[in-house]
Amino acid sequence: MNDQALLNEIPSLDLADFVSGDSARKAKFVQDIGAAFNNIGFVAIKNHGLSDDLRENLYAASQKFFFMPDDIKKKYEHPELSGQRGYIGKGKETAKGHNRPDLKEFYHVGQPEPVGDMPSNVFPAEVPEFEKYAVETYKTFENTGKKLLQAIALFLGLDEFYFEDKVKNGDSILRALHYFPIENPDAVPEGSVRAAAHGDINLITLLMGASADGLEVLRRDGEWIAITALPEQIIVNVGDMLDRLTNHHLKSTIHRVVNPPREKMKTSRFSMPFFMHPRADMDLTCLPSCVDAQNPKRYENMTAGEFLDERLRELGLRK
């Protein structure tokens, strides 16, 4: 696929090629995912391990939670955790560089078996099946994410398992997202959108198909393009941490979720991204192989934990 084709659509790859045992198929997958992440920062992946049944069950459980009264949902809101576990209510997160909060609420699930000073998960007693499906999805996507990071490591000329110890017991987050209905579109403040333009914080994001359209990606030529995962695909994109590590060789692409047409403002949109984070102590210093005279070092040295703390403060989730 040439550069122009990559600019006009999200390339689709099959993870089965990488794990096939066929060296030629594996090598092609490595080059294709690297080219996509070097160019537009997004790729569609099939054979990712998440079953249709699990996806549908998780969506059904999360919808049941979000449709409960606000006073019940707020029982699971823990501001002292900086939005890293449990429920985060409406108007709580504002994208970096924006002054109006996103039109959304969400629920965070972290490591099922936390280590060190990681907080434990918080699950709603009213929807007991949510825990089962969320934990199963978390483990599935964590495993898929590790395979994708192996391919990325090979593309970067690193050992295939370079990221393995860095993401073991990492700070990854599964986010159940509800873009709530707007009963009175005229009351929405000017400039308020479901998710303002932003880059993700983490290494890579794995996103199963959402319940409605709205996701858009900013191309390098400045044009916004709509993307939607097919039922058998997930969308994977580069996050800011991987961008920093590779000195912008692999690009964290800006994306957003736009408001629906006025006639659909009273409907919900549900989405379920998995944010693949490393351990807090991972060093994000730019890889020497990604720094040269043509591409001098862009970022100051910091750990993943320091970067996460900085971004949570910018998002308004940590004081």
Summary of the structure (lengths in Angstrom):
residues: 319
radius of gyration: 19.0
end to end distance: 45.5
largest distance: 57.6
contacts: 1017
relative contact order: 0.17
helix: 35%
strand: 18%
